Amino acid sequence: MMEAGTFFKTVLRAGRDLVRPDILFQALWPPAAAFLLWSIVAWFAWQPMAGWVMANLPDWQWLNWLGPWLAHVAVFFVFAPLVYFTTLLFVAVFALPKMMALIAARDYPDVSRQGSASAAFWGSLANTVVAGLIFVVGWLITLPLLLVPGGLLILPLFWAAWLNQRAFRFDALAEHARVDERDAIVRREGGSLYLAGLIGALVAYVPVLHLLALPYTAVLFVHLCLGALRALRQEQGVTV
């Protein structure tokens, strides 16, 4: 696992890079597009979904006044993972390769690309879709646990942290690393990668900054993974 000091510097470096104009544009459009897309869907689907929840709530007296509120909360927690996953899909498949190219050219020019851009694109798409489906299904299955005290904080963090590291560790290395190198980095830096995913999930809880949580996480993974790839190749005596 990466040393604490090095990891902390990488966290700060990712924040610095995120506000660079050429990277900031790539960071802003995915959450905006995802929010717009699901806002359109919600405009038509929200009330019918809330009505369906109300119709299927138990016939308990206290739900006569609390039920409508719970129905809308339930619909919100259905849409929330969909917005999150869609944003991640846009970031991982479309925005991250552009951000990665900018960061790699400036900070990691010595780390050669040994992967295919087309293979990276399709691999990223497949990896993100599979991870996203697990995330959405797992979220919906555990949705009732949000009513358990503390569940509202712990479950979203757990799922978002898992999804972040599952998606971005592949995307950050897809164009530069061979399969054996990627597997070696995941084994060696698994703790650091999960911690980075957790940091990204925590940023999503901060007002205003939550809009940039996923793009920031993507930039953080680019630095972590390319830095780890550079170190791995240096250990192996690879200089190209």
C-alpha positions in Angstrom: 0.0 0.0 0.0 1.2 3.5 -0.8 2.9 5.5 2.0 0.5 7.9 3.8 2.6 11.0 2.9 2.7 10.1 -0.8 -1.0 9.3 -0.8 -1.9 12.6 0.8 0.2 14.5 -1.7 -1.6 12.7 -4.5 -5.0 13.7 -3.0 -3.9 17.3 -3.1 -2.5 17.0 -6.6 -5.8 15.7 -7.9 -7.6 18.7 -6.5 -5.1 21.0 -8.1 -5.5 19.4 -11.5 -9.3 19.4 -11.3 -9.4 23.2 -11.5 -7.2 23.4 -14.6 -9.5 24.9 -17.4 -8.8 22.0 -19.8 -9.7 19.4 -17.2 -12.5 21.4 -15.5 -14.7 21.3 -18.6 -14.4 17.5 -18.7 -15.3 17.4 -15.1 -18.4 19.6 -15.4 -20.3 18.1 -18.3 -20.9 14.5 -17.1 -22.8 15.4 -13.9 -24.7 18.1 -15.7 -25.7 15.7 -18.5 -26.7 12.9 -16.1 -28.7 15.3 -13.9 -30.6 16.7 -16.9 -31.3 13.2 -18.3 -32.8 11.8 -15.1 -34.6 15.1 -14.4 -36.5 14.6 -17.6 -37.3 11.0 -16.6 -38.3 12.1 -13.1 -40.6 14.8 -14.5 -42.8 12.0 -16.0 -42.2 9.1 -13.6 -41.9 10.7 -10.1 -45.6 11.0 -9.2 -46.6 7.6 -10.6 -43.7 5.9 -8.7 -44.6 7.7 -5.5 -48.2 6.7 -5.9 -47.2 3.0 -6.5 -45.1 3.1 -3.3 -48.0 4.6 -1.3 -50.4 1.9 -2.7 -48.0 -0.8 -1.5 -47.2 0.5 2.0 -48.6 -1.5 4.9 -52.0 -0.4 6.3 -50.6 1.1 9.5 -52.2 4.1 11.0 -49.0 6.1 11.5 -48.4 5.8 7.8 -51.5 7.8 7.0 -49.6 11.0 7.7 -46.0 9.9 7.2 -46.6 7.7 4.2 -46.5 10.4 1.5 -43.2 11.7 2.8 -41.7 8.2 2.9 -43.0 7.5 -0.7 -41.2 10.5 -2.1 -38.0 9.7 -0.1 -38.1 6.2 -1.5 -38.4 7.5 -5.1 -35.5 9.8 -4.4 -33.3 6.9 -3.3 -34.3 5.1 -6.5 -33.2 7.9 -8.7 -30.0 8.8 -6.7 -28.0 5.7 -7.7 -29.1 6.1 -11.3 -27.8 9.6 -11.4 -24.6 8.5 -9.7 -24.1 5.6 -12.1 -24.9 7.6 -15.2 -22.4 10.3 -14.1 -19.8 7.7 -13.5 -20.4 6.1 -16.9 -20.0 9.5 -18.7 -16.8 10.2 -16.7 -15.2 6.7 -17.0 -15.9 6.1 -20.7 -15.8 9.6 -22.2 -14.2 12.2 -19.9 -11.5 10.3 -18.1 -9.5 9.3 -21.2 -9.2 13.0 -22.1 -8.3 14.0 -18.6 -5.8 11.1 -18.4 -4.1 12.2 -21.6 -3.6 15.7 -20.3 -2.3 14.5 -17.0 -0.1 11.8 -18.4 1.5 14.2 -20.9 2.4 16.6 -18.2 3.2 14.4 -15.2 4.0 11.0 -16.5 5.7 11.4 -20.0 8.0 8.5 -19.1 5.1 6.0 -18.6 4.6 4.6 -22.1 1.2 3.4 -23.3 1.2 -0.3 -23.9 -2.5 -0.7 -24.4 -4.9 0.0 -27.2 -7.2 3.0 -27.1 -10.0 1.1 -28.8 -9.6 -1.9 -26.4 -9.5 0.6 -23.5 -12.8 2.2 -24.6 -14.7 -1.0 -25.0 -13.2 -2.5 -21.9 -14.1 0.6 -19.9 -17.6 0.5 -21.2 -18.1 -3.2 -20.3 -16.4 -2.8 -16.9 -18.4 0.2 -16.0 -21.7 -1.2 -17.1 -21.1 -4.5 -15.1 -19.9 -2.6 -12.0 -22.8 -0.2 -12.3 -25.4 -2.9 -12.6 -24.0 -4.6 -9.5 -24.1 -1.2 -7.7 -27.7 -0.3 -8.7 -29.1 -3.8 -7.9 -27.2 -4.0 -4.6 -28.4 -0.5 -3.7 -32.0 -1.4 -4.4 -31.8 -4.7 -2.6 -30.4 -3.0 0.5 -32.7 0.0 0.3 -34.8 -1.0 3.2 -31.7 -1.0 5.4 -31.6 2.8 5.0 -34.3 2.8 7.7 -31.8 1.3 10.2 -30.1 4.0 12.3 -26.8 4.9 10.6 -27.7 3.1 7.4 -28.3 6.3 5.6 -24.7 7.2 6.0 -22.9 3.9 5.8 -24.7 2.1 2.9 -24.3 4.8 0.3 -20.6 5.3 1.3 -20.0 1.5 1.0 -21.6 1.2 -2.4 -20.1 4.4 -3.8 -16.6 3.5 -2.6 -16.8 0.0 -4.1 -18.1 1.3 -7.4 -15.5 4.1 -7.6 -12.5 1.8 -7.2 -14.0 -1.0 -9.3 -14.5 1.3 -12.3 -11.7 3.9 -12.1 -8.8 1.5 -11.3 -9.4 -0.1 -14.8 -10.0 3.1 -16.6 -6.9 4.9 -15.3 -4.7 2.0 -16.4 -6.4 0.8 -19.6 -4.3 2.6 -22.1 -1.0 2.4 -20.4 -0.7 -0.9 -18.6 -0.6 -4.5 -19.7 -3.0 -6.9 -18.1 -0.3 -8.4 -15.9 0.7 -4.9 -14.8 -2.8 -3.9 -14.0 -3.4 -7.1 -11.9 -0.1 -6.5 -10.0 -1.1 -2.9 -9.2 -4.5 -3.9 -8.0 -2.9 -6.5 -5.7 -0.3 -4.2 -4.4 -2.3 -1.0 -4.1 -5.7 -2.5 -3.2 -5.9 -0.6 0.1 -4.9 2.7 -1.4 -7.4 2.3 -4.3 -10.3 1.5 -2.0 -9.3 4.4 0.2 -9.3 6.7 -2.9 -12.8 5.3 -3.7 -13.9 6.1 -0.2 -12.6 9.7 -0.4 -14.5 10.2 -3.6 -17.6 8.9 -1.9 -17.1 11.2 1.0 -16.7 14.2 -1.3 -20.1 13.4 -2.6 -21.5 14.3 0.8 -20.1 17.9 0.7 -22.5 20.5 -0.7 -21.4 22.1 -4.0 -18.3 19.9 -4.1 -20.5 16.8 -4.6 -21.1 17.9 -8.2 -17.4 17.2 -8.9 -17.0 14.2 -6.7 -16.8 11.6 -9.5 -14.5 13.7 -11.8 -12.2 14.4 -8.8 -12.1 10.7 -8.0 -11.3 9.9 -11.6 -8.3 12.4 -11.6 -7.2 10.9 -8.2 -7.2 7.4 -9.7 -5.2 8.6 -12.7 -2.4 9.9 -10.4 -2.5 6.9 -8.1 -2.5 4.3 -10.9 0.0 6.0 -13.3 2.3 6.7 -10.3 2.0 3.0 -9.2 2.7 1.9 -12.8 5.8 4.0 -13.0 7.1 2.6 -9.7 6.3 -1.0 -10.9 8.2 -0.6 -14.1 11.2 1.0 -12.4 11.3 -2.0 -10.0 11.3 -4.3 -13.1 13.9 -2.3 -14.9 11.5 -1.2 -17.6 12.6 2.2 -19.0 10.3 2.6 -22.1 
